[in-house]
Amino acid sequence: MNTLRIGMAGCGTVGGGVWRHLAPHAELLRQRTGKDIAITKVAVRTPAKAQAVGVPADRITTDWRSLASDPDIDVVVELMGGTKEARELIAASLKAGKHVVTANKALLAECGAELFEAARRAQRQLLFEASVAGGIPIIKSLREGLIANRILSVHGIINGTCNYILTRMTGQGLEYAEALAEAKAGGYAEADESLDVDGHDAAHKAAILASLAYGFWVEPDQLYVEGIRNVERRDIDFARKLGYELKLLAIIKMDERQAVEVRVHPTLIPRTHVLASVSGVFNAISVHGDVVGETLFYGRGAGADATASAVLGDIAEIAAHPEYRKCKAPETACLNAKVKTMDEVVSRYYLRLDIVDRPGVLAKVAAVLGAHAIGISSVIQPEVHANTSVPLILMLHDAQEKQFQAARREIEALDVVKGPAVVLRVEDFA
Ligand SMILES: NC(=O)c1ccc[n+]([C@@H]2O[C@H](COP(=O)([O-])OP(=O)(O)OC[C@H]3O[C@@H](n4cnc5c(N)ncnc54)[C@H](OP(=O)(O)O)[C@@H]3O)[C@@H](O)[C@H]2O)c1
């Protein structure tokens, strides 16, 4: 039989895209893989929606479990989302000897270790290109193209919703709430935006990238996650005066002692760095390998077309190479790596204080920083008239997070400082 038979669970944004793009590319894929690829069964909750995408009624089922048990299916493509049913479907499919393709970053971040172990036991492929950065082939690049490299760092703008909001705040001078409302109206943000703007979607993807870079799964509580909900436009403006752009950045690094850090937070990036110019819903990932140096991957991180490209790429990979392939991250467990706590992370900082407008305040703040051995690299204090408090912005040299937070608490307690400080971390890509 020269046909690869696909059972697809879910026919929404991603599944609908896969269905629509397969037919016009079937001949191309046959020429390139040597196989015909056919979606023979589609599991959904609401058949009418799948029919509206063009799926014939006789290929639709509402029983997703039947995909795993169907002997006429070679590959199960999980595009339902969620973690409960999806986990059960993937585990059952692998056990039944089927290859699996998924776009489910939340599930992999939560149960990646368990599911890849199940794939290893079953000697079946579990591919997941669409789970990070949509159409950008970052997974395959890390697993294959960069396999000879020790990965020194990965920096990613991997949430299009956040990047869109921050781009509009920067370019159009919108406040966060205005930019969010615009993103929702334009279809760039979900009705419930929290998974995106609170950083969790980017954190799921960061966990997957870390597993590929370093060969082990970080536990969800080992990841530091901070979203963009509290970002104020004036901090974007002040940072720009200092030569920086603000991005929600996933940072994954290993130091010379094999300590790994995985964090997602709003981050100031020097305007001269290529990631600073990635705007709108686009994603970009910079990977620094010890052999290759710095590489950059750029493209659409979400949407039906970009994700369909990634899912069809995984299906084609199975069509061309159906054998289980080991010796590839994330199946290769790493070294003796340890995950750093946030307290151990070293960063530069942007600190904005609201201070009483009187002489000697800067000296008091500098004294606290000096006592914690934290150096100041630049200061701006815009002139404000007819006001009793003024902003004071400090750019700080490298400090350990624990040390910095202790200094911050002392500064906030000074009688000349009004209210909590605003803190943004700075990445210099050194
Ligand atoms: N959207 C993107 O741009 C994007 C990008 C990268 C990764 N992903 C990931 O891809 C996956 C799918 O996302 P999506 O945006 O395509 O979601 P979606 O538009 O909500 O589609 C989900 C599909 O799964 C079906 N479904 C859900 N639960 C089901 C169940 N218990 N039984 C049968 N069918 C079920 C839904 O059927 P009904 O419509 O009939 O309810 C629908 O067809 C998620 O894991 C997501 O994180 C999405």
PDBQT file of the ligand as one rigid body, heavy atoms in Angstrom, charges set to zero:
ROOT
HETATM    1  N1  LIG A 501      -4.440  28.342  16.085  1.00  0.00    +0.000 N 
HETATM    2  C1  LIG A 501      -3.128  28.435  15.914  1.00  0.00    +0.000 C 
HETATM    3  O1  LIG A 501      -2.633  29.337  15.213  1.00  0.00    +0.000 OA
HETATM    4  C2  LIG A 501      -2.197  27.420  16.551  1.00  0.00    +0.000 A 
HETATM    5  C3  LIG A 501      -0.830  27.556  16.360  1.00  0.00    +0.000 A 
HETATM    6  C4  LIG A 501       0.028  26.604  16.882  1.00  0.00    +0.000 A 
HETATM    7  C5  LIG A 501      -0.485  25.558  17.611  1.00  0.00    +0.000 A 
HETATM    8  N2  LIG A 501      -1.833  25.465  17.822  1.00  0.00    +0.000 N 
HETATM    9  C6  LIG A 501      -2.350  24.322  18.579  1.00  0.00    +0.000 C 
HETATM   10  O2  LIG A 501      -3.129  23.498  17.722  1.00  0.00    +0.000 OA
HETATM   11  C7  LIG A 501      -4.163  22.878  18.453  1.00  0.00    +0.000 C 
HETATM   12  C8  LIG A 501      -5.515  23.204  17.784  1.00  0.00    +0.000 C 
HETATM   13  O3  LIG A 501      -5.698  24.602  17.799  1.00  0.00    +0.000 OA
HETATM   14  P1  LIG A 501      -6.840  25.308  16.922  1.00  0.00    +0.000 P 
HETATM   15  O4  LIG A 501      -6.549  26.770  16.994  1.00  0.00    +0.000 OA
HETATM   16  O5  LIG A 501      -6.971  24.661  15.591  1.00  0.00    +0.000 OA
HETATM   17  O6  LIG A 501      -8.128  24.984  17.815  1.00  0.00    +0.000 OA
HETATM   18  P2  LIG A 501      -9.682  25.142  17.381  1.00  0.00    +0.000 P 
HETATM   19  O7  LIG A 501      -9.818  26.071  16.244  1.00  0.00    +0.000 OA
HETATM   20  O8  LIG A 501     -10.435  25.400  18.632  1.00  0.00    +0.000 OA
HETATM   21  O9  LIG A 501     -10.069  23.681  16.855  1.00  0.00    +0.000 OA
HETATM   22  C9  LIG A 501     -10.155  22.570  17.715  1.00  0.00    +0.000 C 
HETATM   23  C10 LIG A 501     -10.799  21.431  16.944  1.00  0.00    +0.000 C 
HETATM   24  O10 LIG A 501     -10.777  20.262  17.766  1.00  0.00    +0.000 OA
HETATM   25  C11 LIG A 501     -12.105  19.755  17.886  1.00  0.00    +0.000 C 
HETATM   26  N3  LIG A 501     -12.241  19.181  19.212  1.00  0.00    +0.000 N 
HETATM   27  C12 LIG A 501     -11.926  19.737  20.405  1.00  0.00    +0.000 A 
HETATM   28  N4  LIG A 501     -12.190  18.880  21.398  1.00  0.00    +0.000 NA
HETATM   29  C13 LIG A 501     -12.690  17.765  20.825  1.00  0.00    +0.000 A 
HETATM   30  C14 LIG A 501     -13.169  16.526  21.316  1.00  0.00    +0.000 A 
HETATM   31  N5  LIG A 501     -13.165  16.261  22.626  1.00  0.00    +0.000 N 
HETATM   32  N6  LIG A 501     -13.620  15.593  20.425  1.00  0.00    +0.000 NA
HETATM   33  C15 LIG A 501     -13.600  15.848  19.101  1.00  0.00    +0.000 A 
HETATM   34  N7  LIG A 501     -13.166  17.018  18.561  1.00  0.00    +0.000 NA
HETATM   35  C16 LIG A 501     -12.715  17.950  19.417  1.00  0.00    +0.000 A 
HETATM   36  C17 LIG A 501     -13.000  20.943  17.662  1.00  0.00    +0.000 C 
HETATM   37  O11 LIG A 501     -14.269  20.490  17.248  1.00  0.00    +0.000 OA
HETATM   38  P3  LIG A 501     -15.562  21.455  17.319  1.00  0.00    +0.000 P 
HETATM   39  O12 LIG A 501     -15.223  22.729  16.580  1.00  0.00    +0.000 OA
HETATM   40  O13 LIG A 501     -16.585  20.659  16.654  1.00  0.00    +0.000 OA
HETATM   41  O14 LIG A 501     -15.771  21.727  18.775  1.00  0.00    +0.000 OA
HETATM   42  C18 LIG A 501     -12.245  21.671  16.542  1.00  0.00    +0.000 C 
HETATM   43  O15 LIG A 501     -12.478  21.066  15.309  1.00  0.00    +0.000 OA
HETATM   44  C19 LIG A 501      -4.025  23.392  19.889  1.00  0.00    +0.000 C 
HETATM   45  O16 LIG A 501      -3.273  22.470  20.629  1.00  0.00    +0.000 OA
HETATM   46  C20 LIG A 501      -3.257  24.697  19.726  1.00  0.00    +0.000 C 
HETATM   47  O17 LIG A 501      -2.491  25.049  20.864  1.00  0.00    +0.000 OA
HETATM   48  C21 LIG A 501      -2.700  26.380  17.292  1.00  0.00    +0.000 A 
ENDROOT
TORSDOF 0
